Amino acid sequence: MANHTIAHNVYVPFLEKKGILSWILTTDHKRIGILYLISISFFFLVAGVFALLLRYELLTPASDFVQPHTYNVLFTLHGSIMVFFFIVPGLAASFGNFLIPLMIGAPDVAFPKLNLGSYWIYLLGTVIVLIALAKPADTGWTFYTPYSATTDTDVVLITLGVFVLGFSSILTGLNFIVTIHKMRAPGMTWHRLPLFIWASYATAVLQLLATPVVGITLLLLITERTLGVGFFDPAKGGDPVLFQNFFWFYSHPAVYIMIIPAMGVISEIIPVFARKPIFGYKAIAYSSLGIAFISFLVWAHHMFTSGISDIAATIFSFLTFLVAIPTAIKVFNWTATLYKGSIHLHSAMLYALAFVFLFTIGGLTGLFLGALAADIHLHDTYFVVAHMHYVMIGGTVMGFFGALHFWYPKWFGRMFNETVAKIAWFFIFIGFNVTFFPQFFLGVQGMPRRYATYPAEFESLMSLSTYGSWILGAGIIIMTVNLIAGLINGEKAPQNPYGSLSLEWQVPSPPPLENFEEIPHVTDWSYGYGKKK
Amino acid sequence: MSTHSHAEEHHITSNKTYIVVWAALMVMTAITVYVSYINFGTFNIVIALVVASIKASIVALYFMHLKFEDSITWVFALFPLSLLALLIGMTITDTFTRTIVP
């Protein structure tokens, strides 16, 4: 796509410099991306272990592995760590950092020092939460009042940690918005931008505008607990539902902070391995902004049974169905891109296809929950747990794994074992479905979430779900070992192993320190596959 | 860079403007304090919020240079205000239309 050349005689890969200081003081977006990647992957595995422990407790109806209070702590830690430490920074901070400058033809992000600062703020937040583990909270990741205002576990410290993490998110979003506006290479017009960049832009807007609201909300909760000011406690003139309104004003857009970058990844992977131009480029690009905008209008669909007014519930239910439009636009366009494509089932493509399949299930089951009458029955049951995991694991995590396998050669300059990667994918895909599909049935039958014990009639589906978690866990272990082994003794990666047309593949693997020897002049979009040369 | 070279000129605000804005902020602070001693009922909070909004606006316009920025900066400055209106508006819609269970 770009008519520039790389002068190989001065090529110094960005990973060349060694030593701890070259990492902790780096302002190179690619290294900061790796720091995020290592951190979020670590927390993903830790929170995954909590999930396995939860599922092990649920293997039998009785509370025989851990005490109910420990179970409450486990699901709080699983949810909080997965949400705030892994999936919110997730793809945006790791792959966003690595890819945005490379894809738009820039030497770095707009504010490199601020970028490093964002990472250190993220680490500070994690340290605060780790200190809070001395007396871990049992509120669930949502910190709902009035319970969170009264429990004697350490809610203040964990919410303070999340408050600090929010600043990392805000500053990263700010950095990416300015970078995409100001640092694009000549000729890289808005309608030539890779779709991952459109997705990152929409995500950054959400990070910048929604995160302050949860920050203030958690600060109000801390004020209520420490100074006794009555924001949410009815006894002091407060309103517990007000907390939920504020909390979900951020946390629903946060769902899209998690998923939109993954959608951007899928838009990059599918055309490369279908060898076809992406279908409906502008529709996919603007649907990212559409999802971001609509995400601000639907927050109270988490609160239909919380005592909000019928009028508000009706308005929010109606608005919720609007989300289906931009998300369906994406799914239909990906499918149309696959149509009559020359499909190559690389492991990254398998994850992309899994995303489309599983995210569709996640999205369609959301319609049941968005409908007022059905939600009265399904609210706070395992149906919600299954729906949420189909969107978050089936969507975001599949996108994350797809991105890992797709850009791995570019990032690290090594190849992983493709056969093992496919075996891992198979375990993960089967394990995920065995774990979470039965939970739809459990939810419809009325099994509530967040209980350590359950009636014996649910045992077969519950234990099936636990067996599935073991298969899923095995798949993730195989994948992790394979990717680490690739770093140690994988073959050297060529510059462009998949024949991608995007800018990041036009530089050596791993990219040089300054990305481009000369700032490229872009003359076309990056999806012109299948054309006769 | 790409298409933004036209917006690179920077406006230089005179010291006189800064001093006038600072004086206006001080006067409005005095008004806020003075009004808080008089009982206007619910209008106390209305007056306080209106004065605070005017103060925030002139800080953004002059101290933060919004007045001299291009349209994209205005979009980023004003869009969050519409979200704030949405947050307050819809939350109040919920609160005011709830069925009170005795």
Interface residues (C-beta under 8 A of the other chain):
Chain A: I177 H181 K182 M183 R184 A185 P186 M188 T189 L209 V213 D239 V241 L242 N245 F246 F249 F296 L297 A300 G307 I308 S309 D310 I311 A312 I315 F316
Chain B: M1 S2 T3 H4 I72 F76 F79 P80 L83 L86 L87 M90 T91 T93 D94 T95 F96 T97 R98 T99
